[in-house]
Amino acid sequence: MDWQFEHHALMDLLFAIKAQRVKGVIHTNQGWLAVNLTAVDASFNSCAESFDSRLEIISVDNIDWSALEQALLAIRSNPTHC
């Protein structure tokens, strides 16, 4: 399944996650993006195409995973192509 996510909406969503670390490789409507966020640092880099998008979140706090999933699904740039 080749989903793409709206780049700017994804940035807003990732920065809103309250976690010690957010890391991943995500296909956006502006290309593939390598993400690495911590409380004190953020890096976003273009990267080679991957098999699929992946996001890893490390948090000591509870995260509403269902709400996060729904938020990610809502920012797909091609939701009819699934």
N, C-alpha and C positions, 0 to 999 in steps of 0.2 A: 504494500500500500504506500503510494508516494504522496504523502500530504505535504503541503507547503503552508507555512504560517506567515501572517502579516508581520513584516519586520518590526515596524514601530510599535504595534500593539504587543508583540512579544517582548520587546525591551521593557515596556511599561509593566507587563506582567512579571517578568523575571526580577526586576528591581523591587517589586512589591512583596515578594516572597520573604518571609521572616525565617531565615535559616543561617547556619554557620557556613554552609557552602552550597553552591548551585553550580553544577558542571554539566556540560553536554555538547552535543553536535546536533544542530537543528537545521532543517531545510526551510529557508524563508523565501518569500517572493523576490528577494534580492540576492539569492544564492545561499550556499552552505555557510554556516556560522559555527565556530568553536566558541563556547561560552565557559568562563571560569570566574565565578563571583564569590567573594568572601566579605566579611564585615568591613575589611580595610582595603580591599583591592578588587578591581574588576578588569577583566580583559575579554575582548571580543575580537576575533580574527576570522577572516575568510579562510575557508579550508576546502580540501578536496571533497568531492562528492562521496557520500557514505551510503551504505545499504539502506539505512533508515535513520530517522531522528531519534535521539536518546537524550534523556534528561535525568540526572542524578541529584538528589537533594539530601543533605545531611542537616538534621535539626534536632536539638534537644527538646524543643517545644512541639506540641501537637500541631499537626497540619491537617486542615480539612481537605483530604485527598480528593473527595468527590467534587468539591467546589473548584479545586485546581484543575481537575480533569475537564470539567464543564467549561472553565475559562479558556483552556487550551483548545478545546473543540470549537469554541465560539470564534477564535481568531484564525481558523484555517482559511487560507486564501482561495482554496478550491474545494469546498465541502461537497460539491456534487460529483467530484471525481474520486470516489472512494471505493 
